[in-house]
Amino acid sequence: MSDKSEQITVRRVGANEAARCMEALADVLVDCVEGGASVSFMLPLPRERALEFWRDVVILAQPDNQPHRADVAKMLVSRAVRRQGIARRLMAAVDTIAREEGKTVLVLDTVTGSPASRLYEQAGWQRVGDVPKYALMPDGDFCSTTYFYKHL
């Protein structure tokens, strides 16, 4: 691991602290989209649109009949610090936080065949299946998505 990765701390932040992190979160989101990540946004992604996303996101909210479930909505790592184990650390933190919140089923989706797809499988997630032409890449090309779940 490089010095840069060792300086990064993975931890849960509360709502008030999250509000103070929005500028940095918006930077990571814009960076990932500009790098080609299919994470619900198209190019060009205005910074204000990225900020708006983080202002409105609610991760743990679920329908009344699914209090045991949580969706992993976004798992982003800035291109400058990829391939240093940060994504694995983030996924381990997701498991820990989900358990703390009483969640027993986690669900996510990602671009079929992506590096993220391999990461999730290595982290113990089960592949459910693929949906062809599910979304668009930031440049407008179609991409398939793969759904995963994990029981805790």
N, C-alpha and C positions, 0 to 999 in steps of 0.2 A: 504494500500500500504506500501511496505517496504521502508526503507531508500534508498536502492539501486535503486529502481524504481524512486523515487523522484529526484535522482541525474541525471537521464537521460533526456536530452533535445531533443525533436523532432523538427527539423528545416530543411529547404531547404539549400543546399550548392551549390555554383556555381561550374563551371567546374574546376577552379584552386584549390579550396578547396577540391573538390571531389578527385582529384589526390592525395592530401595529406592524404586522408582517406582510400585509397585503401588497405593498410596493414590491418587495422581493419576490413574493409568490407570482405576481404579475410578470416580473422579469423572466422567471423560470418558464412560465406558460408560453410567453412570446418566443423565447429561445427554442423551446421544444417544437412549437408549430413551425417556426422558421427552419428548423432542422428536418422537417418532413413528418413529424409525428401526427397521426390521425387521432386527435384527442378532442373531437367535437368542434373544431374551429377551422376556418379557411384562411388562406393567404389573401391579402395581407391581414394580419391580426392587429388592429389598433390597440395600443396599450390601455386605453380607456375601456375597451371591451373586455380585456383580460381582468382589469380591476373590477369591473361589474360582475364578472363571473364569481370572483372570490367573495364579493360582498353578499351574494345571493345563495351561495352553496350551503346546504345542510346535509351532512353526511349520515348521521345516525337515524334520522326520521324515517319511519316505515309505516305501512298501513296497520290498522288495529290488529289484523289477524296474522301479522308477521313480526312480532316484537323480538323474536329470537334471531332475526336476520339483519345483516348490514351489507350495503353495497360499497365496494371500493370504487369511488367515483373517478379519481385521478391519481395516478402514481407517476410522478414526473421527476426526472433528474436532469439538471442542466448539462448540456453537452460537454462543458469544460471539465466536469468531474465524473464522467461516466467510466465504467469498467474498473471501478475501484471498490466495489462491494457495497456501495451506498444503497442501491435498490434492494439488495438482500436485507440490509439492516432496516430499511423502511418496511419491508414486508413482515419481518419479525415483529416490528413495533405494531403493525396492524393487528397481528394475531394477539399480542399482549393487550392492546387497548380493547379489542373486541371481547376478549374474555372478561376484562374488568367491567365492561358494560353489559355482561350477561348474554352476549351474542354467541350463537353456536353454529350458525351457517353464514358463510361469506360468499358473495357472488361478485364476479367482475367479467368484463369482456375486453378483448384486445385484438389488434390486427392479426389475422391468421398468418402464422409462420414468422412472426416478428421476434426480435430478441426478447421482448417482454414475455411472449408466449413461452419460450424456453425457460425463462426465469421462474414463471409461475409453476410450471411443471416441476422444476427442481425444488421449489418451496413446498411441494406436497399438494398443490391444487389439482383437481380432477377436471379433465377436459370433457365438456358436455357435447359440443358439436360446433359446426361452422354455419354461418349464414352468408351465402355469396352476395356480393354487391350490397352489403349492409350499409356502408357509409362511403364518404368521399375522403380521399387523402387531401391535404391542404392545397395541392395543386389542381384538384378537380377530378383525378382519376378514381374509379371505383376501387374499393377494397372489401375483402371479406372480413368478417369478425368471428372470433372464436369465443365461446362462453365457457367459463370455468366456475367451479364452486369448491369450497373447502369446509369440511366439518371440523369444528374445534372440540 
